[in-house]
Amino acid sequence: MVREQYLEVKQAVTCACEQSGRNGEACTLIAVSKTKPVEMLKEAYDAGCRDFGENKVQELLDKYDKLPSDIRWHMIGHLQTNKVKYIVDKVALIHSVDSLKLAHEISRQAVKKNVIVPILLEVNIAEEASKYGFKACEVMEAVAKIAVLPGILVKGLMAIAPFVENSEENRIYFQQMRQLSVDILRKNIDNVSMDILSMGMTGDYLVAVSEGATHVRVGSGIFGNRIYK
Ligand SMILES: *Cc1c(COP(=O)(O)O)cnc(C)c1O
């Protein structure tokens, strides 16, 4: 079941890329495996998936130990500063940098472990009270401050769009994210690339791809609904 769903979403992402005039491989599908057992991740892995997203440090570490080492682990959830040290040398990308304090701690731990950590700044694009992230108007200043920190590369931006019935309602937010990344790139800041635009989830990933997402994060569309105890 996971295999079929993964391949179906993967195919849909490829098609949406091509329809928007990009290479079919231009958007990476991240399988968001939070709360799901390793057997299900293994099934996605066997279907070709190498990018997995988790939102809790302990769960990521458990799965990291049990699954093949060629997996790229994406930290996509709110990260507490005291837990940064456990994952800096294990994750391929931290999507959820939502404060200067967190960026400073990632830098400190990266230097300590002698690694370079690619990060994204999380943008609360719809300014929802329930969500973390910088406001759009704060991002430019934050990028400039974070870019000078050692051990960090600012690779782009991430957003979680509002939960909506009709995914078209989120198109405006995806467009705003894309514009923001273009504006930042134009500033030509050292250590800042804006290669990555992480946006789009099960309900709205096709709209996100059509607006330029380079990474989509799909959970329930691959693994089924999550049950929280
Ligand atoms: C859970 C989660 C997802 C995946 O959500 P689905 O709607 O199940 O696809 C994507 N991004 C983040 C940050 C998440 O926490």
Ligand as a Chemical Component Dictionary entry (heavy atoms), coordinates in Angstrom:
data_LIG
# 
_chem_comp.id                   LIG 
_chem_comp.type                 NON-POLYMER 
_chem_comp.pdbx_formal_charge   0 
_chem_comp.three_letter_code    LIG 
# 
loop_
_chem_comp_atom.comp_id 
_chem_comp_atom.atom_id 
_chem_comp_atom.alt_atom_id 
_chem_comp_atom.type_symbol 
_chem_comp_atom.charge 
_chem_comp_atom.model_Cartn_x 
_chem_comp_atom.model_Cartn_y 
_chem_comp_atom.model_Cartn_z 
_chem_comp_atom.pdbx_ordinal 
LIG C1 C1 C 0 3.050  16.566 9.224  1  
LIG C2 C2 C 0 3.723  17.550 8.355  2  
LIG C3 C3 C 0 3.658  17.454 6.951  3  
LIG C4 C4 C 0 2.862  16.408 6.204  4  
LIG O1 O1 O 0 1.481  16.598 6.375  5  
LIG P1 P1 P 0 0.420  15.788 5.495  6  
LIG O2 O2 O 0 -0.752 16.690 5.443  7  
LIG O3 O3 O 0 0.169  14.521 6.211  8  
LIG O4 O4 O 0 1.012  15.565 4.166  9  
LIG C5 C5 C 0 4.373  18.386 6.208  10 
LIG N1 N1 N 0 5.105  19.356 6.798  11 
LIG C6 C6 C 0 5.184  19.475 8.130  12 
LIG C7 C7 C 0 6.011  20.569 8.704  13 
LIG C8 C8 C 0 4.500  18.590 8.949  14 
LIG O5 O5 O 0 4.595  18.737 10.278 15 
# 
loop_
_chem_comp_bond.comp_id 
_chem_comp_bond.atom_id_1 
_chem_comp_bond.atom_id_2 
_chem_comp_bond.value_order 
_chem_comp_bond.pdbx_ordinal 
LIG C1 C2 SING 1  
LIG C2 C3 SING 2  
LIG C2 C8 DOUB 3  
LIG C3 C4 SING 4  
LIG C3 C5 DOUB 5  
LIG C4 O1 SING 6  
LIG O1 P1 SING 7  
LIG P1 O2 DOUB 8  
LIG P1 O3 SING 9  
LIG P1 O4 SING 10 
LIG C5 N1 SING 11 
LIG N1 C6 DOUB 12 
LIG C6 C7 SING 13 
LIG C6 C8 SING 14 
LIG C8 O5 SING 15 
# 
